Amino acid sequence: MKIFVLKKKMSLKIQAWCWLFIAPTLIFYVVFRGWPIICSVIYSTWDWSGMTTSVKNVGLDNYKDLLKDELFWNAFFNSIKFMLMFVPVVTVLSLFFAYILNNEKLRFRGIYRTMYFVPVVTTSSVIGIVMIFIWSAQGPVNSLFNLLGIIKSPINWLGNSTYAMITVVLISLWKELGIYMVYWLAGLQSVPKDVYEAAMMDGAGKGKVFFSIVLPLILPIGGIILTLCVINALKVFDLVKTLTEGGPYYATDVIATYVYRMAFSSEIGMPRLGYASAASLLFGIFVILVGIIINIAKRYFDRQRVI
């Protein structure tokens, strides 16, 4: 009986220490994440600019107006378009480079890793300023394409509604490739070296080793990377804001820039903080649903792999 009591006291003591260490994170989360979400839910039922003391409760009118707002749906589908263009390419490319740079025999691999990761830690505002010049009508991209005979006349890639979204995606790929490469490297380094050595001894080529042995082993980590990639792509804001501000003619307008314009910009007149809150919550629900679907699919494929 005494042993049971002692074990229970020790368990409670360990739990108390755990909660003590978790407490700072929980406090910061509640203050900087939880409370703003609650405020957004409340604001979404208000007709409020965020700049006055007068507030009018409109119930679900903001949500009803959003469903009829063509610019909201344009931004909604642009966000999905960006995600569909960005995620498959960055996932495959980052895995490809990670697999190459995971080779211990590769010379200067540390330098290559640093080169690919530098854009990740470079601020989006700096990248935006540089890329606007690079992709402008007088920029080096047009000069190169003219030299190669790909185009006949200069194109303002970020100022043309036909090419703007593709250009933003390409720039985002260049900036974000490094972080997903690091995620894949972490997964590849968890594969035991004995697996590679055994496969090589059996005469398997590099392609066979990757697709038949390595890829199945890192698929669980790949599911997590895919989830992060999809959610981050749907939340894209900084690069779009610095490169195009949603233009031209709303061709690159995504939900984040739409919400920013409604909540803080004066270009539409008086800001509509309540309306912007409703838009962000609607899209937030969509992002949560996408995350749930991806996790359900991941669990299903994990069970199939085990079977």
N, C-alpha and C positions, 0 to 999 in steps of 0.2 A: 504493500500500500504506500509506504514511504517513497519507494522508488518511482511509483506512478505519479505521486505529488511532485517530486523533484523534477521529473521529466516534463510535467505540465508547466511548472514554473520556468524551466529553461526555455520551453517552447514559447511561452508568453514573452519572456525577456528578449528572445531572438526576434519575435514579431514586432515588439516595441522598437528595437533598434532598426529594423527594416523600415518601419513607418517613419522613423525619425529621419532616415537618409532620403526617403522618397518625398517627404513633406515639402522641401524647397521646390522640387519640380512640380508637384501638385499645386502649390500656391501660385507659381508663375503661370501654370496652365490655366487655372481658374481666372486669374486676373487678366491675362493677355489673350486668352482663347475663349474660355467658357463664357465670361461675362459679355464680351463683344458679340458672341453668337446670340445670347439671350436678348441683348439690346437690338440686334438686327431683326429678330423675330417681332419685337415690339414696334420698332420703327416701320416695319413693312406694312403695318395697319394704319399708319399715319400719313396725312398729306402735310409734309414738313420739309422745309428747305435746309434745316440744320443751322440756319443763321438767325432765326427769330425765336421769340419765346412763345409765339402763338402756334398751337398744334391742333389740327383737326383730325379726329379719328374717322377713318373712312372704311374700316373693316377690311373686306377682301377686294375692294375696288381696284387697288394697285395690281393685284394678281389678274383680275379680269381684263384690265387695260393692257397688261403685258401680253396676254394671249392674243390680242389684236394688233400688237405693235410689230410692224414689219421689220424695223431696225433691230429689235430684240431677237427675232427669229433669224435674221441675217447673221447677227453675231453668234447666235447659238450654233447654227450650222457651219459657220466659219471655224468655230472652235473644234467641232467634230472633224471638219475637213483637215485642219492643221494636225490634229491627232492621228488621223488615218494616213497622212503623208509622212509624218515625222517618226512615229513609233516603229513601224516595220523596218525602215531603213537604219535608224540609229541602233536598234536592237541587233540586227545582223552585222552591221559594220563594227560596232563596239566589241562584239564577240569575236569577229575575225581578227581585229587588231590585238585583242587581249590574248588570243591563242598564239599569235605570232610572238608577242612580247613576253609570253610565259616561258619561252624556250631559254633555258639557262645558258645555252651555247651561243646565243645571239650576242654579238659584240655591241657595246654602247646601248644596251637595252634600257638602262637607267636614263640615258639622255633622251631616248625616244619617248619613254613614258612621260618625262617632264614636258617635252614638246607638245604632246597630245593633251596634257592636263593644264597647261598654262592658260588657254582660253577659258577654262572653267572658273578660274579665280580672277579673271579680268572682269571688271565691272561692265555691266550692259550698256551704260551711258557712253563709256569710252569706245566700246565695240560699235555701238550705233553710229557715233560720229565718224569713225574710220570707215565703216562699211557703206555709209551714205556716199562718201567720196569714191570708194572703190567701185561701187555698182552704179554710179551716176553716168550720164551720157558721155561725159568727158573722162571717165575713169579708166583704170587699167584693164578692167574686164572687157569693155567695149574695144579697147585698143587691141587686145589679144584676139578677140573674136573676129575683128576686121582683118587682122594679119593672117589668120587661118582661113579666112573666107567663109566663116560660119554665118555672119550677118553682113548685109550690104550697107546699112545705115545705123548709126548709134541708137541704142535703146536706153531709156531711163528705167531701169529694171524695177526700182522701188516706186516709181511714179506712174507706172503703167498697170492698169487694173488686171490685165491678162497675166502678167508675169510677177506681180507684187507678192502674192502668197507663196509662190514657188521659191522666190528669192529669199523671203523671210524664213522659210523652212530650211533652205540650204545654209543660211547663216546660223540658224539655231542648231543644225546638225554639227557644224564646225565648232560651235561653242560648247555644246553639251556632250559631245562624243566621249570626251575624256573621263567624265564622272561615271558613265555607264561602263566604260572600259575597265575602270578600277573595280567596279562591282563584279564584273565577269572574272577579273584576275583573282579576286578573293575566292570565287567559286572554283576556278581552275586549280588554285593552289591547295584546295582541300582534297583534290584527287591524289591518292597515294602514288608515289613514284614507282612502286612495285607494279602497278597496273600498266604503266607505260612500258616498263622493262619486259614484263611477261608478254605483252602484245608484240613487241618488237622481236622477241625471241621466237615467237610463233610465225614470224614473217609477215605480219600485218603492216600495210603501208600507213602513211600519216593520215590519209583521208579515211581509211578504214578504222584506224584507232579513234579518230575524232567522232565519227558518226555512230560507230557501233559500241564504243566504250565510254569515251569522255562525255559526250552530249547527254546520254541517259543519266549519268551520275550527277550532272550539274543542272538537270531540268528543274528540280525543286527550287534551287536558287534562282533559276531563270524565271520561274513564275513570280517570285517576289520582285525581281528587276522589272519584269513586264508591267506589274501593277504600279510600281513607282513611276515608270516611264509614262504610262497612260495618264495617270492623275496629274503629273507635272505638265504634260503636254496640254491637257484640258485647262490648266490654270495659267497658261502662258500670258505674260503681261509686259514685263520690262523691255524685252527686245522689240516687240510690236510697237510699244509706246515710243521708244527712242528712234526706231527706223521709219515708221509710217504714221504713227498715231491713229491707226485704224483705216487710213486711206490707201489709195485714192478711191473716192466714191464708196467708202466703206467696204472695199474689197478685202481688206485684212482686219476688219473690225471683229474682235473676239469679245467674249462675255466680259472679261476683265477690263478691257478698254471701254466697253459700253457702260459698265457700272461706274467706272471712274468718271466718264464724261457726264453721266447723270447726277452723280453725287457731288462732284467737286468742280467741274468745269463751268465756266460762265458763257461758253459759246452757244449754249442752248437757252440762255437767259438765266433765270433763277434756278439754282441747283435743286434737285428733287431727291433728297436723301431717303425718304420713305420708299419711293418708287425704285431707287437703286437697291435698297435693302431687299425688296421683294424679288428683284431680278437675280440678285446673288443667291438668295435662298432657294429659288427654283432651280437654278443651275447647280447649286450645291447638292440638292437632293438627287439630281441626275448623276453627278459625279459619284455619290455614295452608291447609287444603284449599279453603276458601271463597275465600281470596286467590288461589290458583292458578287456580281456575275462572274468577274474574273476569278475571284477566290473559289466560287463553287466549281468553275471549270477546272481550276488548278487541283482541287481536292479530288475531283473525278479522275483526272489523268494520273494523279499520284496513286490512286487505288488501282487503276488499270495497270500501271507500271509494276506495282507490287505483285499483282495477280500474275 
